[in-house]
Amino acid sequence: MNTDRKNCPECGTQSLFQSTTNAGGGYGPVLLPGLGKMAFWGKVQTVMPQFRVVVCAACGLTRFYAEAAACARLPEADNWQRI
């Protein structure tokens, strides 16, 4: 998403809000499989990538944007194919 743009692409209002959230795991699906990073704290652990979530308060349009580090892993990831 263009960070200079503050209007909703659906309804045109300036009612956009953003937050970040994990891209899955726990009790939900893993939405960016194979794009996490490995952390070593005595054992191997996968750290889930993050999404930036943008929601329009006026119309409810919601968009998810994967963090740059996860996007950079796409070309080499086994779980993703270029279309």
trRosetta pair geometry for C-beta under 8 A, 3 or more apart (Angstrom, degrees):
i j d omega theta_ij theta_ji phi_ij phi_ji
1 5 7.1 -116 171 58 86 113
1 52 8.0 -121 29 98 120 122
1 54 6.1 18 -23 0 173 156
1 63 6.4 115 -64 107 128 145
1 65 5.8 -98 1 -66 99 143
2 5 4.3 68 88 0 107 112
5 9 7.8 32 148 -61 142 91
6 14 5.4 25 132 -137 101 95
6 16 6.3 -152 -167 33 58 125
7 12 5.4 -11 179 -158 119 46
7 13 6.8 159 -150 81 74 19
7 14 5.7 -52 -96 -82 64 68
7 16 7.7 159 -157 -21 6 120
8 11 5.0 12 92 48 132 77
8 12 6.1 -55 66 -3 82 12
8 13 5.3 15 17 52 118 70
8 14 7.7 -151 -10 -81 80 22
8 15 6.5 -16 -33 51 123 80
8 16 5.9 167 -71 -64 79 96
8 56 4.1 51 -107 -108 136 137
8 58 6.6 -135 -1 49 156 115
8 59 6.4 148 151 29 158 117
8 61 5.9 132 -164 44 115 133
9 61 7.3 -140 58 141 78 164
10 56 6.4 -139 46 14 116 162
10 59 5.2 -137 103 88 127 152
10 61 4.2 164 0 -53 145 147
11 56 6.5 145 31 160 113 152
11 58 5.3 -133 86 103 150 123
11 59 4.1 159 -25 -32 137 138
11 61 7.3 -170 -3 -9 95 123
13 56 6.7 114 64 -165 105 112
13 57 8.0 -96 107 63 136 77
13 58 4.2 73 40 -2 156 159
13 59 7.4 155 22 -13 120 97
15 56 5.4 77 88 -166 95 71
15 57 4.1 -110 164 49 115 93
15 58 4.3 123 43 -22 152 97
16 54 5.7 -5 -167 -173 108 103
16 55 7.2 149 -151 77 58 36
16 56 5.7 -36 -91 -95 65 65
16 57 7.7 -153 -80 -1 16 82
17 54 7.2 158 80 -153 39 55
17 55 5.4 -23 63 63 90 87
17 56 8.0 154 17 -98 74 19
17 57 6.1 65 -8 -44 115 102
18 52 5.9 1 -170 178 117 95
18 53 6.5 156 -152 82 62 50
18 54 4.8 -23 -95 -97 90 71
18 55 7.6 162 -87 17 40 69
19 52 7.7 167 86 -156 30 56
19 53 5.3 -16 63 58 79 101
20 50 5.1 5 -176 180 112 124
20 51 6.7 162 -153 82 61 48
20 52 5.6 -36 -96 -100 78 58
20 53 7.0 160 -103 11 23 83
21 50 6.9 147 76 -155 28 76
21 51 5.4 -16 62 58 80 98
21 53 5.8 20 10 -16 111 127
22 25 6.4 -60 144 35 132 109
22 26 8.0 92 91 -5 143 115
22 48 4.4 57 -165 98 105 136
22 49 7.7 124 -155 82 60 35
22 50 6.3 -60 -102 -105 40 62
22 51 7.6 36 124 13 9 86
23 30 7.0 50 120 -166 86 60
23 31 4.6 -120 179 62 84 99
23 32 4.2 -5 150 13 153 110
23 35 7.6 -18 82 74 160 115
23 36 7.9 -157 59 -74 118 89
23 48 5.3 -165 49 171 78 103
23 49 4.8 7 10 76 137 81
23 50 6.5 -159 -27 -111 92 10
23 51 5.3 118 -83 -32 84 97
23 66 7.0 31 -90 -118 141 88
23 70 7.3 93 -20 -107 159 163
24 28 5.4 -122 -140 101 74 98
24 29 5.3 -58 -139 105 132 48
24 30 4.0 162 107 -118 138 34
24 31 4.4 157 -36 0 124 77
24 32 7.0 172 18 22 115 67
24 48 6.2 -164 62 -145 59 135
25 28 7.0 23 56 63 26 78
25 30 5.7 50 -62 -92 63 86
25 48 4.9 -120 -8 -69 134 139
30 33 4.8 89 113 -80 118 80
30 48 7.3 -138 -134 -121 91 109
31 51 7.5 -7 87 -49 139 131
31 64 7.9 -44 146 146 150 159
32 35 4.3 -64 154 48 105 128
32 36 7.3 128 99 -49 100 71
32 48 7.6 118 57 -168 104 79
32 49 4.9 -53 84 51 148 126
32 51 7.9 171 -26 -61 128 93
32 66 5.9 122 -98 -120 142 124
32 70 5.4 -6 172 -167 151 139
33 79 4.4 -131 101 179 104 170
34 73 7.4 -166 130 136 78 123
34 77 4.3 122 124 -162 123 109
34 78 5.8 -147 -132 49 154 75
34 79 3.8 170 4 11 138 121
34 80 6.8 -149 73 -13 130 92
35 49 5.0 -26 112 -20 102 143
35 66 7.2 -17 135 -165 158 136
35 70 4.1 61 156 -153 125 90
35 73 4.8 152 -136 78 75 130
35 74 6.9 3 -103 -71 118 63
35 77 5.9 -27 -74 -94 75 150
35 79 7.8 -101 -30 57 80 123
35 80 7.7 44 -58 -26 108 134
36 46 4.5 71 107 178 144 98
36 47 5.5 173 -175 76 104 47
36 48 5.2 -56 -103 -107 121 30
36 49 5.5 -135 -93 -28 58 77
36 70 7.7 -1 -76 -105 34 99
37 46 7.4 147 75 -155 29 60
37 47 5.1 -17 63 54 81 105
37 49 7.6 99 -11 -74 82 77
37 69 7.0 -29 -48 148 125 133
38 44 6.0 -32 -160 -158 110 91
38 45 7.1 131 -159 70 59 43
38 46 6.2 -40 -99 -99 59 58
38 47 7.5 172 -102 10 9 85
39 44 7.9 131 70 -159 45 44
39 45 4.9 -34 66 71 92 97
39 46 7.7 147 17 -112 82 10
39 47 5.1 67 -19 -34 119 114
40 43 7.4 -169 -147 79 59 19
40 44 6.4 -22 -99 -97 75 52
40 45 7.5 169 -85 23 27 83
41 45 6.5 -13 29 10 97 131
49 66 6.3 20 137 -159 136 94
49 67 5.5 -152 -175 36 97 110
49 69 6.8 -162 -125 84 105 95
49 70 3.7 59 -143 -75 156 131
50 66 7.9 130 86 -156 47 50
50 67 4.7 60 64 -37 86 129
50 70 7.7 -164 42 -20 52 130
51 64 4.6 -27 -165 -163 134 99
51 65 6.4 129 -163 62 72 42
51 66 6.1 -44 -104 -94 70 45
51 67 7.3 -117 -85 -29 24 78
52 64 7.5 144 72 -160 46 49
52 65 4.5 -21 58 63 95 104
52 67 7.1 112 -23 -78 90 68
53 62 6.7 -9 -171 -168 96 97
53 63 7.4 162 -153 83 50 47
53 64 5.6 -18 -102 -103 74 70
53 65 7.8 -170 -75 22 30 73
54 62 7.2 161 84 -152 51 49
54 63 4.9 -8 57 57 99 95
54 65 7.2 37 -6 -6 106 111
55 60 7.1 -27 -167 -152 93 38
55 61 7.3 165 -150 85 47 50
55 62 4.9 -6 -103 -103 81 83
56 59 5.0 5 104 47 130 81
56 60 6.3 -40 73 16 86 13
56 61 4.5 34 18 45 122 89
56 62 7.7 -128 17 -64 72 48
66 70 4.5 -103 170 85 113 128
66 71 5.4 139 98 -56 113 86
67 70 5.0 91 62 9 79 104
67 71 7.2 -147 98 -5 40 90
68 71 5.6 -57 -147 38 35 113
68 72 6.3 39 155 -25 67 104
69 72 5.7 -51 -150 31 31 114
69 73 7.0 29 152 -19 61 104
70 73 5.9 -58 -157 32 35 111
70 74 7.5 60 146 -47 61 86
71 74 5.8 -24 -165 -14 42 118
73 76 6.3 -78 -168 55 59 94
73 77 5.4 71 140 -53 89 109
74 77 5.6 -53 -136 15 30 119
74 80 5.3 -70 -153 96 78 157
75 82 7.8 18 -116 -58 67 113
77 80 4.6 46 86 23 116 106
